[in-house]
Amino acid sequence: MSSDIHALSGAYAVDALDDIERAQFERHLAECEACRAEVRSLREATALLAEAVQQEPPAGLRDRVLAGIDTVRPLPPLTSPASAPLTPVVSSDADALGTPASSEASGSRRTRRRFPALVAAASVAAVLGLGGVVASQPWKDETSQPPSAVDQVLAAPDAESWEQRMDDGAKVTLTRSEKLNRAVVTAEGMPELTDEQVYELWLQHDGRMVPAGVMDGESGTLLLEGDPSTAEAAGITIEPAGGSEEPTTEPIMTFPFEQV
């Protein structure tokens, strides 16, 4: 049990004492008006906490918090003033009889007794200040993902693009980043192929075409395989399903890298 029975008022208010402590504190409570007032205030505070209703946080709360997180300077921790040097106290007859030596000591005890009430009051103020909203804060954005390799190429500072169109309006754009040594092809509205055909991408090295990937459909984005930074050009052919090791048809598009 606590050496300061006044400190048990918070635990008593929320029924957190055992039978022995409760009996002892209730005997004290009958003689201490300060503790009775403190218990009443704590019980009122806990009753208000029970009225909180779980709701969805306001729309845009997370965005506003994250938008300002880089501009808010954390405050330094609160520290207590340096304690004054202790002065020896000469005992008096009053001290010997148990009379407090100064009002400072009794004030300190009152502060200790009021601390649980202040904590409870702060909790209530926080709940009421939020309009009774009790919700987990979405500080962690679990849906965010690092940029993909395709996104990195398209957003690279040295990215260069070349676009070609077919007579039927189909468009193919090749984007290459020499620094990342990656290239991306984006196709829109390519002519439909049979189930036995695919569009295959190629990188040209020393005049030889090297497989760089297969497009499954007539539109989409493909990260090329291989080494585009040392390639001379890129091309697209129509190949049997699954692709080929070497082109079996003439390229329907070529992208000379010296022009990209």
Secondary structure, DSSP 4 states (H G I P E B T S, - for coil): --SSGGGGHHHHHTT-S-HHHHHHHHHHHTT-HHHHHHHHHHHHHHHHHTT-B--PPPTTHHHHHHHHTTTPPPPPPP-PPPPPPP------HHHHTT--S-HHHHHHHHHHHHHHHHHHHHHHHHHHHTTTB------S-TT--PPPHHHHHHH-TT-EEEEEE-TTS-EEEEEEETTTTEEEEEEESPPP--TTEEEEEEEEETTEEEEEEEESSSSEEEEPPS-GGG-SEEEEEEEETT--SS-SS--SEEEEGGG-
